[in-house]
Amino acid sequence: MEYTFYSPKEMLERVEKELDEIPNSDLFNNPKYQKLTEEWCASMFAVGYEKFISPCKAAVNESKENTEADFFIKTEGNLIPFQLTEVQAKDRKRGKEYKENPDGFKSYTPAKANKNAHEWIFEGIEKKYKKRYAGAEELNLVVYVNFEVSMLNYDELLNYLEEFKGKFRSIWLITNTHICSFFSQTEIGEICGWGEVRSISEYYV
């Protein structure tokens, strides 16, 4: 299977240009845009990976056969598969929100997110692990944390997620602005603490 690889910056710029043309009410309710949203997550991850670990290129997996990986990161000498999963505020129905209000609204508060973030992230990883993917211990899991929350304490979160050590080859969290990793194998690299991928102000340029 041939994959189309892009530089992280090129992929992110291309994806965000496409996203700008799609109303949120369509984006989060039409399954045909799922790969595009996955590509945004992959490109944000790749930008962070390149910034803190190694030059790389990224490709979304569009194969109907090799479905274990959602995207790949290619570095010098390595092709690394990643699975994606998203964690939202529990009980949030984003598609319904945007359908009822195209500008969107938040059905939760930052304070609630701060209080429950560790639990929601744990449950998101656990749900992915329980799918029992073949060779899951060789896959790298990227969790897109999609809710408002103050920056979580990395060491506390590391301890909270200890149960998943060895269950995946590595676990990564990304937000709209930051990235970090847990239990990563040496050859993949790691970010032990929160690294800023880009500032929130860049969304309003």
Secondary structure, 3 states (H helix, E strand, C coil): CCCCCECHHHHHHHHHHHHHCCCHHHHCCCHHHHHHHHHHHHHHHHHHHHHHCCCCEEEECCCCCCCCCCEEEEECCEEEEEEEEEEECCCCCHHHHHHHCCCCCCCCCHHHHHHHHHHHHHHHHHHHHCCCCCCHHHCEEEEEEECCCCCCCHHHHHHHCHHHCCCCCEEEEECCCEEEEECCCCCCCCCCCCEECCCHHHHHC
